[in-house]
């Protein structure tokens, strides 16, 4: 299996480690909420043609390792996943609406994950001038 994916106009390997927390970092992602959140994230990722390589739901934060195509920026990925899960979870679990003004905090962490180091990329680019 190739480490690259392609679409009509690009070949890519865009993978991101994304972390986000409930508002005030409240430990509300437990039991049935965590189970439902996992299912919702899988559903939304499939709908958006994204691949979830790893997912861990802790009581006060979510870790996601996801791959997407170049048509979606990280901010869109995060906003779609957080927006969808917030709407559904707050509708299904009333206690998430009584203690929190919103389910998720506005911030998140996103880091790229790749198979080539930044040093290798810099070396490759600087070596192109001599060709």
Residue frames relative to the residue before (quaternion, step in Angstrom):
aa qw qx qy qz dx dy dz
X 1.0000 0.0000 0.0000 0.0000 0.00 0.00 0.00
X 0.4457 -0.7213 0.4732 0.2390 3.55 -0.85 1.00
X 0.4537 -0.6692 0.5155 0.2840 3.55 -1.19 0.58
X 0.6787 0.4477 -0.2757 0.5128 3.57 1.31 -0.11
X 0.2119 -0.7311 0.6351 0.1311 3.52 -1.27 0.56
X 0.1026 -0.8025 0.5806 0.0913 3.57 -1.09 0.50
X 0.1488 -0.7296 0.6567 0.1196 3.49 -1.36 0.45
X 0.8050 -0.3016 0.1809 0.4778 3.61 -1.21 -0.25
X 0.8445 0.1995 -0.0814 0.4902 3.61 0.94 -0.69
X 0.7912 0.2718 -0.1371 0.5304 3.61 1.20 -0.01
X 0.2071 -0.6888 0.6729 0.1729 3.50 -1.37 0.42
X 0.0855 0.8375 -0.5234 0.1315 3.56 -0.66 1.04
X 0.0712 -0.7232 0.6822 0.0806 3.48 -1.45 0.26
X 0.1412 0.8123 -0.5416 0.1639 3.58 0.30 1.29
X 0.0929 0.7993 -0.5785 0.1331 3.54 -0.31 1.31
X 0.1101 -0.8135 0.5710 0.0042 3.53 -0.97 0.93
X 0.2426 -0.6887 0.6585 0.1819 3.52 -1.22 0.68
X 0.0196 -0.8102 0.5830 -0.0582 3.55 -0.57 1.21
X 0.0337 -0.7833 0.6207 -0.0080 3.56 -1.00 0.90
X 0.1131 0.7781 -0.6156 0.0534 3.57 -1.00 0.80
X 0.3222 -0.7673 0.5410 0.1213 3.53 -1.27 0.56
X 0.5443 -0.5525 0.4949 0.3918 3.56 -1.26 0.30
X 0.6596 -0.4885 0.3884 0.4188 3.55 -1.25 0.44
X 0.8396 0.0958 -0.1398 0.5161 3.56 -1.01 0.97
X 0.4426 -0.7197 0.4134 0.3394 3.56 1.33 0.34
X 0.1887 0.8003 -0.5367 0.1892 3.55 1.01 0.85
X 0.4163 -0.7250 0.4924 0.2420 3.62 -0.93 0.83
X 0.2164 0.8216 -0.4929 0.1879 3.58 0.61 1.16
X 0.6032 0.5750 -0.3570 0.4221 3.60 1.25 -0.16
X 0.3653 0.7179 -0.4922 0.3300 3.54 0.53 1.25
X 0.8566 0.2079 -0.1246 0.4556 3.52 -1.40 0.20
X 0.8586 -0.0489 0.0522 0.5077 3.58 -0.80 -1.03
X 0.5911 0.5580 -0.3676 0.4517 3.59 1.12 -0.60
X 0.6691 0.4960 -0.2956 0.4679 3.60 0.91 -0.91
X 0.6463 0.5185 -0.3183 0.4606 3.59 0.96 -0.84
X 0.6820 0.4787 -0.2861 0.4731 3.55 0.91 -0.93
X 0.6183 0.5443 -0.3379 0.4554 3.60 1.02 -0.80
X 0.6316 0.5314 -0.3287 0.4590 3.60 0.93 -0.87
X 0.6796 0.4890 -0.2896 0.4639 3.57 0.86 -0.96
X 0.6591 0.5134 -0.3082 0.4550 3.60 0.95 -0.86
X 0.6511 0.5099 -0.3190 0.4629 3.59 0.97 -0.82
X 0.6411 0.5144 -0.3195 0.4715 3.59 1.00 -0.78
X 0.6539 0.5185 -0.3087 0.4563 3.59 0.95 -0.89
X 0.6967 0.4733 -0.2786 0.4614 3.58 0.82 -1.01
X 0.6262 0.5283 -0.3392 0.4623 3.59 0.98 -0.75
X 0.6498 0.5032 -0.3176 0.4731 3.60 0.94 -0.82
X 0.6395 0.5288 -0.3174 0.4591 3.58 0.98 -0.85
X 0.7388 0.3959 -0.2098 0.5034 3.60 1.03 -0.79
X 0.4392 -0.7195 0.4274 0.3266 3.60 1.33 0.18
X 0.4264 0.6570 -0.4920 0.3802 3.54 0.96 0.95
X 0.3093 -0.7326 0.5749 0.1926 3.56 -1.21 0.53
X 0.2129 -0.7438 0.6192 0.1346 3.55 -0.85 0.98
X 0.2223 -0.7946 0.5567 0.0965 3.56 -0.59 1.19
X 0.7853 -0.0529 0.0372 0.6157 3.59 1.13 -0.58
X 0.0007 -0.7839 0.6198 -0.0378 3.54 -1.15 0.72
X 0.0486 0.7691 -0.6356 0.0463 3.56 -0.88 1.00
X 0.1422 -0.7744 0.6136 0.0597 3.51 -0.89 0.99
X 0.1368 -0.7728 0.6190 0.0300 3.51 -0.60 1.25
X 0.6749 -0.5031 0.3187 0.4356 3.66 -1.10 0.36
X 0.8239 0.2218 -0.1037 0.5112 3.60 1.02 -0.72
X 0.7966 0.1302 -0.1476 0.5716 3.61 1.19 0.41
X 0.3273 -0.7227 0.5826 0.1766 3.52 -1.37 0.39
X 0.1401 -0.7454 0.6459 0.0869 3.58 -1.05 0.85
X 0.0098 0.8020 -0.5948 0.0538 3.55 -0.83 1.02
X 0.1052 -0.7495 0.6511 0.0572 3.57 -0.98 0.91
X 0.0708 0.8410 -0.5165 0.1448 3.53 -0.16 1.34
X 0.1999 -0.7517 0.6173 0.1181 3.55 -1.22 0.59
X 0.0137 0.7973 -0.6010 0.0545 3.54 -0.96 0.95
X 0.5260 -0.6189 0.4652 0.3521 3.55 -1.24 0.23
X 0.6939 -0.5298 0.3021 0.3828 3.60 -1.22 0.38
X 0.5558 0.6180 -0.4076 0.3782 3.61 1.16 -0.15
X 0.7281 0.3617 -0.2284 0.5356 3.60 1.24 -0.26
X 0.2806 -0.7411 0.5838 0.1768 3.57 -0.77 1.01
X 0.6898 -0.4873 0.3381 0.4152 3.56 -1.27 0.38
X 0.6399 0.5345 -0.3373 0.4372 3.60 0.92 -0.86
X 0.6581 0.4956 -0.3206 0.4674 3.61 0.96 -0.77
X 0.6220 0.5411 -0.3402 0.4522 3.58 0.97 -0.83
X 0.6887 0.4778 -0.2767 0.4699 3.57 0.81 -1.04
X 0.6796 0.4981 -0.3024 0.4455 3.60 0.82 -0.93
X 0.6509 0.5071 -0.3229 0.4636 3.59 0.96 -0.78
X 0.6935 0.4751 -0.2827 0.4620 3.58 0.87 -0.94
X 0.6918 0.4644 -0.2869 0.4727 3.59 0.88 -0.89
X 0.6542 0.5270 -0.3201 0.4380 3.59 0.93 -0.83
X 0.6805 0.4925 -0.2810 0.4640 3.55 0.85 -1.00
X 0.7069 0.4634 -0.2833 0.4531 3.57 0.77 -1.00
X 0.6160 0.5459 -0.3493 0.4477 3.59 1.04 -0.70
X 0.6632 0.5144 -0.3085 0.4476 3.57 0.84 -0.97
X 0.7191 0.4501 -0.2638 0.4591 3.57 0.76 -1.02
X 0.6858 0.4899 -0.3033 0.4446 3.60 0.80 -0.93
X 0.6736 0.4850 -0.3069 0.4657 3.61 0.93 -0.79
X 0.6241 0.5164 -0.3369 0.4799 3.58 1.15 -0.52
X 0.7457 0.4265 -0.2181 0.4631 3.59 0.96 -0.88
X 0.7748 0.2440 -0.1283 0.5690 3.60 1.12 -0.63
X 0.3178 -0.8087 0.4683 0.1600 3.55 -0.02 1.35
X 0.6218 0.5657 -0.3583 0.4061 3.62 0.97 -0.70
X 0.6014 0.5557 -0.3639 0.4440 3.62 1.19 -0.33
X 0.6716 0.4704 -0.3024 0.4860 3.60 1.22 -0.27
X 0.6575 0.5463 -0.3217 0.4071 3.59 1.10 -0.53
X 0.7743 0.3485 -0.1818 0.4959 3.62 1.01 -0.75
X 0.7660 0.3174 -0.1591 0.5359 3.59 1.23 -0.36
X 0.4310 -0.6939 0.5027 0.2829 3.62 -0.85 0.87
X 0.7449 0.0043 -0.0204 0.6668 3.57 1.23 -0.60
X 0.5693 -0.6081 0.4097 0.3718 3.58 -1.12 0.47
X 0.8119 0.2552 -0.1109 0.5131 3.58 0.76 -1.03
X 0.4824 -0.5990 0.5394 0.3429 3.53 -1.20 0.53
X 0.5908 -0.5988 0.4022 0.3616 3.60 -1.18 0.43
X 0.6856 0.5040 -0.2880 0.4393 3.59 1.10 -0.58
X 0.0063 -0.7666 0.6416 0.0256 3.52 -1.37 0.25
X 0.3486 -0.6781 0.5932 0.2584 3.53 -1.33 0.22
X 0.0320 0.7750 -0.6311 0.0105 3.57 -1.07 0.76
X 0.0213 0.7811 -0.6228 0.0406 3.53 -0.91 0.96
X 0.4143 -0.6926 0.5239 0.2722 3.55 -1.05 0.71
X 0.1722 -0.7600 0.6212 0.0831 3.50 -1.19 0.66
X 0.1170 0.8155 -0.5565 0.1078 3.55 -0.72 1.02
X 0.5297 -0.6395 0.4663 0.3049 3.50 -1.33 0.18
X 0.6922 0.3955 -0.2617 0.5439 3.59 1.29 -0.05
X 0.4125 -0.7241 0.4947 0.2464 3.58 -0.85 0.94
X 0.6270 -0.5311 0.4013 0.4048 3.57 -1.23 0.35
X 0.5977 0.5670 -0.3529 0.4436 3.58 1.09 -0.65
X 0.6576 0.5069 -0.3023 0.4683 3.59 0.97 -0.86
X 0.6527 0.5078 -0.3151 0.4656 3.59 0.94 -0.85
X 0.6521 0.5106 -0.3186 0.4609 3.60 0.89 -0.89
X 0.6505 0.5178 -0.3071 0.4631 3.58 0.94 -0.90
X 0.6525 0.5182 -0.3075 0.4595 3.58 0.94 -0.90
X 0.6805 0.4917 -0.2937 0.4570 3.59 0.86 -0.94
X 0.6922 0.4692 -0.2950 0.4622 3.59 0.85 -0.87
X 0.6441 0.5215 -0.3284 0.4532 3.61 1.13 -0.51
X 0.5521 0.6442 -0.3848 0.3635 3.61 1.21 -0.29
X 0.5896 0.6111 -0.3673 0.3795 3.59 1.06 -0.66
X 0.6923 0.4993 -0.2724 0.4441 3.57 1.01 -0.80
X 0.5997 0.5975 -0.3564 0.3955 3.62 1.21 -0.24
